[in-house]
Amino acid sequence: MLAMLWLQKGNVQEAEKWGKIAWELLDDRGHLGITEKKMGFKLERMLGSIGRLGGNGEGKKWKK
């Protein structure tokens, strides 16, 4: 959530910082799959897939 808020405010550096922290926490708790680990951290991908908020994991909207 902090990464999304900072990105909304236009501060990409701060959004990246908090996104990486979230990524590490997800990994530490076993919430990242093999595919996610191989693809590595990318802010847009992570935010696009959080909570299935209409993203497809690439920061783009799902097509119905």
Distance bins in CASP14 RR format, pairs under 12 A and 6 or more apart:
PFRMAT RR
TARGET T0000
AUTHOR 0000-0000-0000
RMODE 2
METHOD distances of the structure
MODEL  1
1 7 0 0 0 0 0 1 0 0 0 0 0
1 8 0 0 0 0 0 1 0 0 0 0 0
1 15 0 0 0 0 0 1 0 0 0 0 0
1 18 0 0 0 0 1 0 0 0 0 0 0
1 19 0 0 0 0 1 0 0 0 0 0 0
1 21 0 0 0 0 0 1 0 0 0 0 0
1 22 0 0 0 0 1 0 0 0 0 0 0
1 46 0 0 0 0 0 1 0 0 0 0 0
1 47 0 0 0 0 1 0 0 0 0 0 0
1 50 0 0 0 0 1 0 0 0 0 0 0
1 51 0 0 0 0 0 1 0 0 0 0 0
1 53 0 0 0 0 0 1 0 0 0 0 0
2 8 0 0 0 0 0 1 0 0 0 0 0
2 9 0 0 0 0 0 1 0 0 0 0 0
2 11 0 0 0 0 0 1 0 0 0 0 0
2 14 0 0 0 0 1 0 0 0 0 0 0
2 15 0 0 0 0 1 0 0 0 0 0 0
2 16 0 0 0 0 0 1 0 0 0 0 0
2 17 0 0 0 0 1 0 0 0 0 0 0
2 18 1 0 1 0 0 0 0 0 0 0 0
2 19 1 0 0 1 0 0 0 0 0 0 0
2 20 0 0 0 0 0 1 0 0 0 0 0
2 21 0 0 0 0 1 0 0 0 0 0 0
2 22 1 0 0 1 0 0 0 0 0 0 0
2 25 0 0 0 0 0 1 0 0 0 0 0
2 43 0 0 0 0 0 1 0 0 0 0 0
2 47 0 0 0 0 0 1 0 0 0 0 0
2 50 0 0 0 0 0 1 0 0 0 0 0
3 9 0 0 0 0 0 1 0 0 0 0 0
3 10 0 0 0 0 0 1 0 0 0 0 0
3 11 0 0 0 0 0 1 0 0 0 0 0
3 12 0 0 0 0 1 0 0 0 0 0 0
3 13 0 0 0 0 0 1 0 0 0 0 0
3 14 0 0 0 0 1 0 0 0 0 0 0
3 15 1 0 1 0 0 0 0 0 0 0 0
3 16 1 0 0 1 0 0 0 0 0 0 0
3 17 0 0 0 0 1 0 0 0 0 0 0
3 18 1 0 1 0 0 0 0 0 0 0 0
3 19 1 1 0 0 0 0 0 0 0 0 0
3 20 0 0 0 0 1 0 0 0 0 0 0
3 21 0 0 0 0 1 0 0 0 0 0 0
3 22 1 0 0 1 0 0 0 0 0 0 0
3 23 0 0 0 0 1 0 0 0 0 0 0
3 25 0 0 0 0 0 1 0 0 0 0 0
3 26 0 0 0 0 0 1 0 0 0 0 0
3 41 0 0 0 0 0 1 0 0 0 0 0
3 42 0 0 0 0 0 1 0 0 0 0 0
3 43 1 0 0 1 0 0 0 0 0 0 0
3 44 0 0 0 0 0 1 0 0 0 0 0
3 45 0 0 0 0 0 1 0 0 0 0 0
3 46 1 0 0 1 0 0 0 0 0 0 0
3 47 1 0 0 1 0 0 0 0 0 0 0
3 48 0 0 0 0 0 1 0 0 0 0 0
3 50 0 0 0 0 1 0 0 0 0 0 0
4 10 0 0 0 0 0 1 0 0 0 0 0
4 11 0 0 0 0 0 1 0 0 0 0 0
4 14 0 0 0 0 0 1 0 0 0 0 0
4 15 1 0 0 1 0 0 0 0 0 0 0
4 18 0 0 0 0 1 0 0 0 0 0 0
4 19 0 0 0 0 1 0 0 0 0 0 0
4 22 0 0 0 0 1 0 0 0 0 0 0
4 43 0 0 0 0 1 0 0 0 0 0 0
4 44 0 0 0 0 0 1 0 0 0 0 0
4 46 0 0 0 0 1 0 0 0 0 0 0
4 47 1 0 1 0 0 0 0 0 0 0 0
4 48 0 0 0 0 1 0 0 0 0 0 0
4 50 1 0 0 1 0 0 0 0 0 0 0
4 51 0 0 0 0 0 1 0 0 0 0 0
4 53 0 0 0 0 1 0 0 0 0 0 0
4 59 0 0 0 0 0 1 0 0 0 0 0
5 11 0 0 0 0 1 0 0 0 0 0 0
5 14 0 0 0 0 1 0 0 0 0 0 0
5 15 0 0 0 0 1 0 0 0 0 0 0
5 18 0 0 0 0 1 0 0 0 0 0 0
5 19 0 0 0 0 0 1 0 0 0 0 0
5 47 0 0 0 0 0 1 0 0 0 0 0
6 12 1 0 0 1 0 0 0 0 0 0 0
6 13 0 0 0 0 1 0 0 0 0 0 0
6 14 1 0 1 0 0 0 0 0 0 0 0
6 15 1 1 0 0 0 0 0 0 0 0 0
6 16 0 0 0 0 1 0 0 0 0 0 0
6 17 1 0 0 1 0 0 0 0 0 0 0
6 18 1 0 0 1 0 0 0 0 0 0 0
6 19 0 0 0 0 1 0 0 0 0 0 0
6 21 0 0 0 0 0 1 0 0 0 0 0
6 22 0 0 0 0 0 1 0 0 0 0 0
6 43 0 0 0 0 1 0 0 0 0 0 0
6 47 0 0 0 0 0 1 0 0 0 0 0
7 13 0 0 0 0 0 1 0 0 0 0 0
7 14 0 0 0 0 1 0 0 0 0 0 0
7 15 1 1 0 0 0 0 0 0 0 0 0
7 16 0 0 0 0 1 0 0 0 0 0 0
7 17 0 0 0 0 0 1 0 0 0 0 0
7 18 0 0 0 0 1 0 0 0 0 0 0
7 19 0 0 0 0 1 0 0 0 0 0 0
7 43 1 0 0 1 0 0 0 0 0 0 0
7 44 0 0 0 0 1 0 0 0 0 0 0
7 46 0 0 0 0 0 1 0 0 0 0 0
7 47 1 0 0 1 0 0 0 0 0 0 0
7 48 0 0 0 0 0 1 0 0 0 0 0
7 50 0 0 0 0 0 1 0 0 0 0 0
7 59 0 0 0 0 0 1 0 0 0 0 0
8 14 0 0 0 0 0 1 0 0 0 0 0
8 15 0 0 0 0 1 0 0 0 0 0 0
8 47 0 0 0 0 0 1 0 0 0 0 0
9 15 0 0 0 0 1 0 0 0 0 0 0
9 18 0 0 0 0 0 1 0 0 0 0 0
10 16 0 0 0 0 0 1 0 0 0 0 0
11 17 0 0 0 0 1 0 0 0 0 0 0
11 18 0 0 0 0 1 0 0 0 0 0 0
11 43 0 0 0 0 0 1 0 0 0 0 0
12 18 0 0 0 0 0 1 0 0 0 0 0
12 19 0 0 0 0 0 1 0 0 0 0 0
12 43 1 0 0 1 0 0 0 0 0 0 0
12 44 0 0 0 0 0 1 0 0 0 0 0
12 47 0 0 0 0 0 1 0 0 0 0 0
13 19 0 0 0 0 0 1 0 0 0 0 0
13 20 0 0 0 0 0 1 0 0 0 0 0
13 43 0 0 0 0 0 1 0 0 0 0 0
14 20 0 0 0 0 0 1 0 0 0 0 0
14 21 0 0 0 0 0 1 0 0 0 0 0
14 43 0 0 0 0 0 1 0 0 0 0 0
15 21 0 0 0 0 0 1 0 0 0 0 0
15 22 0 0 0 0 0 1 0 0 0 0 0
15 43 1 0 0 1 0 0 0 0 0 0 0
15 44 0 0 0 0 0 1 0 0 0 0 0
15 46 0 0 0 0 0 1 0 0 0 0 0
15 47 0 0 0 0 1 0 0 0 0 0 0
16 22 0 0 0 0 0 1 0 0 0 0 0
16 23 0 0 0 0 0 1 0 0 0 0 0
16 41 0 0 0 0 1 0 0 0 0 0 0
16 42 0 0 0 0 1 0 0 0 0 0 0
16 43 1 0 1 0 0 0 0 0 0 0 0
16 44 0 0 0 0 0 1 0 0 0 0 0
16 46 0 0 0 0 0 1 0 0 0 0 0
16 47 0 0 0 0 0 1 0 0 0 0 0
17 23 0 0 0 0 0 1 0 0 0 0 0
17 24 0 0 0 0 0 1 0 0 0 0 0
17 41 0 0 0 0 0 1 0 0 0 0 0
17 43 0 0 0 0 1 0 0 0 0 0 0
18 24 0 0 0 0 0 1 0 0 0 0 0
18 25 0 0 0 0 0 1 0 0 0 0 0
18 41 0 0 0 0 0 1 0 0 0 0 0
18 43 0 0 0 0 1 0 0 0 0 0 0
18 46 0 0 0 0 0 1 0 0 0 0 0
18 47 0 0 0 0 0 1 0 0 0 0 0
19 25 0 0 0 0 1 0 0 0 0 0 0
19 26 0 0 0 0 1 0 0 0 0 0 0
19 27 0 0 0 0 0 1 0 0 0 0 0
19 41 1 0 0 1 0 0 0 0 0 0 0
19 42 0 0 0 0 1 0 0 0 0 0 0
19 43 1 0 0 1 0 0 0 0 0 0 0
19 44 0 0 0 0 0 1 0 0 0 0 0
19 45 0 0 0 0 0 1 0 0 0 0 0
19 46 1 0 0 1 0 0 0 0 0 0 0
19 47 1 0 0 1 0 0 0 0 0 0 0
19 48 0 0 0 0 0 1 0 0 0 0 0
19 50 0 0 0 0 1 0 0 0 0 0 0
20 26 0 0 0 0 0 1 0 0 0 0 0
20 27 0 0 0 0 0 1 0 0 0 0 0
20 40 0 0 0 0 0 1 0 0 0 0 0
20 41 1 0 1 0 0 0 0 0 0 0 0
20 42 0 0 0 0 0 1 0 0 0 0 0
20 43 0 0 0 0 1 0 0 0 0 0 0
20 46 0 0 0 0 1 0 0 0 0 0 0
21 27 0 0 0 0 0 1 0 0 0 0 0
21 28 0 0 0 0 0 1 0 0 0 0 0
21 41 0 0 0 0 0 1 0 0 0 0 0
21 43 0 0 0 0 0 1 0 0 0 0 0
21 46 0 0 0 0 0 1 0 0 0 0 0
22 28 0 0 0 0 0 1 0 0 0 0 0
22 29 0 0 0 0 0 1 0 0 0 0 0
22 31 0 0 0 0 0 1 0 0 0 0 0
22 32 0 0 0 0 0 1 0 0 0 0 0
22 41 0 0 0 0 1 0 0 0 0 0 0
22 43 0 0 0 0 1 0 0 0 0 0 0
22 46 1 0 0 1 0 0 0 0 0 0 0
22 47 0 0 0 0 1 0 0 0 0 0 0
22 49 0 0 0 0 0 1 0 0 0 0 0
22 50 0 0 0 0 1 0 0 0 0 0 0
23 29 0 0 0 0 0 1 0 0 0 0 0
23 30 0 0 0 0 0 1 0 0 0 0 0
23 31 0 0 0 0 1 0 0 0 0 0 0
23 32 1 0 0 1 0 0 0 0 0 0 0
23 33 0 0 0 0 0 1 0 0 0 0 0
23 36 0 0 0 0 1 0 0 0 0 0 0
23 37 0 0 0 0 1 0 0 0 0 0 0
23 39 0 0 0 0 0 1 0 0 0 0 0
23 40 0 0 0 0 1 0 0 0 0 0 0
23 41 1 0 1 0 0 0 0 0 0 0 0
23 42 0 0 0 0 1 0 0 0 0 0 0
23 43 0 0 0 0 1 0 0 0 0 0 0
23 45 0 0 0 0 1 0 0 0 0 0 0
23 46 1 0 0 1 0 0 0 0 0 0 0
23 47 0 0 0 0 0 1 0 0 0 0 0
23 49 0 0 0 0 0 1 0 0 0 0 0
23 50 0 0 0 0 0 1 0 0 0 0 0
24 30 0 0 0 0 0 1 0 0 0 0 0
24 31 0 0 0 0 0 1 0 0 0 0 0
24 32 0 0 0 0 1 0 0 0 0 0 0
24 37 0 0 0 0 0 1 0 0 0 0 0
24 40 0 0 0 0 0 1 0 0 0 0 0
24 41 0 0 0 0 1 0 0 0 0 0 0
24 46 0 0 0 0 0 1 0 0 0 0 0
25 31 0 0 0 0 1 0 0 0 0 0 0
25 32 0 0 0 0 1 0 0 0 0 0 0
25 46 0 0 0 0 0 1 0 0 0 0 0
26 32 1 0 1 0 0 0 0 0 0 0 0
26 33 0 0 0 0 1 0 0 0 0 0 0
26 36 0 0 0 0 1 0 0 0 0 0 0
26 37 0 0 0 0 0 1 0 0 0 0 0
26 40 0 0 0 0 0 1 0 0 0 0 0
26 41 0 0 0 0 0 1 0 0 0 0 0
26 46 0 0 0 0 1 0 0 0 0 0 0
26 49 0 0 0 0 0 1 0 0 0 0 0
26 50 0 0 0 0 1 0 0 0 0 0 0
26 51 0 0 0 0 0 1 0 0 0 0 0
27 33 0 0 0 0 1 0 0 0 0 0 0
27 34 0 0 0 0 0 1 0 0 0 0 0
27 36 0 0 0 0 1 0 0 0 0 0 0
27 37 1 0 0 1 0 0 0 0 0 0 0
27 40 0 0 0 0 1 0 0 0 0 0 0
27 41 0 0 0 0 1 0 0 0 0 0 0
27 46 0 0 0 0 0 1 0 0 0 0 0
30 36 0 0 0 0 0 1 0 0 0 0 0
30 37 0 0 0 0 1 0 0 0 0 0 0
31 37 0 0 0 0 0 1 0 0 0 0 0
31 46 0 0 0 0 0 1 0 0 0 0 0
31 49 0 0 0 0 0 1 0 0 0 0 0
31 50 0 0 0 0 0 1 0 0 0 0 0
31 51 0 0 0 0 0 1 0 0 0 0 0
32 38 0 0 0 0 1 0 0 0 0 0 0
32 39 0 0 0 0 1 0 0 0 0 0 0
32 40 0 0 0 0 1 0 0 0 0 0 0
32 41 0 0 0 0 1 0 0 0 0 0 0
32 45 0 0 0 0 0 1 0 0 0 0 0
32 46 0 0 0 0 1 0 0 0 0 0 0
32 49 0 0 0 0 0 1 0 0 0 0 0
33 39 0 0 0 0 1 0 0 0 0 0 0
33 40 0 0 0 0 0 1 0 0 0 0 0
33 49 0 0 0 0 0 1 0 0 0 0 0
34 40 0 0 0 0 0 1 0 0 0 0 0
35 45 0 0 0 0 0 1 0 0 0 0 0
35 49 0 0 0 0 0 1 0 0 0 0 0
35 57 0 0 0 0 0 1 0 0 0 0 0
36 42 0 0 0 0 1 0 0 0 0 0 0
36 45 0 0 0 0 1 0 0 0 0 0 0
36 46 0 0 0 0 1 0 0 0 0 0 0
36 49 0 0 0 0 1 0 0 0 0 0 0
36 50 0 0 0 0 0 1 0 0 0 0 0
36 57 0 0 0 0 1 0 0 0 0 0 0
39 45 1 0 0 1 0 0 0 0 0 0 0
39 46 0 0 0 0 1 0 0 0 0 0 0
39 49 0 0 0 0 0 1 0 0 0 0 0
39 57 0 0 0 0 1 0 0 0 0 0 0
39 58 0 0 0 0 0 1 0 0 0 0 0
40 46 0 0 0 0 1 0 0 0 0 0 0
41 47 0 0 0 0 0 1 0 0 0 0 0
42 48 0 0 0 0 1 0 0 0 0 0 0
42 49 0 0 0 0 0 1 0 0 0 0 0
42 57 0 0 0 0 1 0 0 0 0 0 0
42 58 0 0 0 0 1 0 0 0 0 0 0
42 59 0 0 0 0 1 0 0 0 0 0 0
43 49 0 0 0 0 0 1 0 0 0 0 0
43 50 0 0 0 0 0 1 0 0 0 0 0
43 57 0 0 0 0 0 1 0 0 0 0 0
43 58 0 0 0 0 0 1 0 0 0 0 0
43 59 0 0 0 0 1 0 0 0 0 0 0
44 50 0 0 0 0 0 1 0 0 0 0 0
44 55 0 0 0 0 0 1 0 0 0 0 0
44 56 0 0 0 0 0 1 0 0 0 0 0
44 57 0 0 0 0 1 0 0 0 0 0 0
44 58 1 0 0 1 0 0 0 0 0 0 0
44 59 1 0 1 0 0 0 0 0 0 0 0
44 60 0 0 0 0 1 0 0 0 0 0 0
45 55 0 0 0 0 1 0 0 0 0 0 0
45 56 0 0 0 0 1 0 0 0 0 0 0
45 57 1 0 1 0 0 0 0 0 0 0 0
45 58 1 0 1 0 0 0 0 0 0 0 0
45 59 1 0 0 1 0 0 0 0 0 0 0
45 60 0 0 0 0 1 0 0 0 0 0 0
46 53 0 0 0 0 0 1 0 0 0 0 0
46 55 0 0 0 0 0 1 0 0 0 0 0
46 57 1 0 0 1 0 0 0 0 0 0 0
46 58 0 0 0 0 0 1 0 0 0 0 0
46 59 0 0 0 0 1 0 0 0 0 0 0
47 53 0 0 0 0 1 0 0 0 0 0 0
47 54 0 0 0 0 0 1 0 0 0 0 0
47 55 0 0 0 0 1 0 0 0 0 0 0
47 56 0 0 0 0 0 1 0 0 0 0 0
47 57 0 0 0 0 1 0 0 0 0 0 0
47 58 0 0 0 0 0 1 0 0 0 0 0
47 59 1 0 0 1 0 0 0 0 0 0 0
47 60 0 0 0 0 0 1 0 0 0 0 0
48 54 1 0 0 1 0 0 0 0 0 0 0
48 55 1 0 1 0 0 0 0 0 0 0 0
48 56 1 0 0 1 0 0 0 0 0 0 0
48 57 1 0 1 0 0 0 0 0 0 0 0
48 58 1 0 0 1 0 0 0 0 0 0 0
48 59 1 0 1 0 0 0 0 0 0 0 0
48 60 1 0 0 1 0 0 0 0 0 0 0
48 61 0 0 0 0 1 0 0 0 0 0 0
48 62 0 0 0 0 0 1 0 0 0 0 0
49 55 1 0 0 1 0 0 0 0 0 0 0
49 56 1 0 0 1 0 0 0 0 0 0 0
49 57 1 1 0 0 0 0 0 0 0 0 0
49 58 0 0 0 0 1 0 0 0 0 0 0
49 59 1 0 0 1 0 0 0 0 0 0 0
49 60 0 0 0 0 0 1 0 0 0 0 0
49 61 0 0 0 0 0 1 0 0 0 0 0
49 62 0 0 0 0 0 1 0 0 0 0 0
50 57 0 0 0 0 1 0 0 0 0 0 0
50 59 0 0 0 0 0 1 0 0 0 0 0
51 57 0 0 0 0 0 1 0 0 0 0 0
52 61 0 0 0 0 0 1 0 0 0 0 0
52 62 0 0 0 0 1 0 0 0 0 0 0
53 59 0 0 0 0 1 0 0 0 0 0 0
53 61 0 0 0 0 1 0 0 0 0 0 0
53 62 0 0 0 0 1 0 0 0 0 0 0
54 60 0 0 0 0 1 0 0 0 0 0 0
54 61 1 0 1 0 0 0 0 0 0 0 0
54 62 1 0 1 0 0 0 0 0 0 0 0
54 63 0 0 0 0 0 1 0 0 0 0 0
54 64 0 0 0 0 0 1 0 0 0 0 0
55 61 1 0 1 0 0 0 0 0 0 0 0
55 62 1 0 1 0 0 0 0 0 0 0 0
55 63 0 0 0 0 0 1 0 0 0 0 0
56 62 1 0 1 0 0 0 0 0 0 0 0
56 63 0 0 0 0 1 0 0 0 0 0 0
56 64 0 0 0 0 0 1 0 0 0 0 0
END
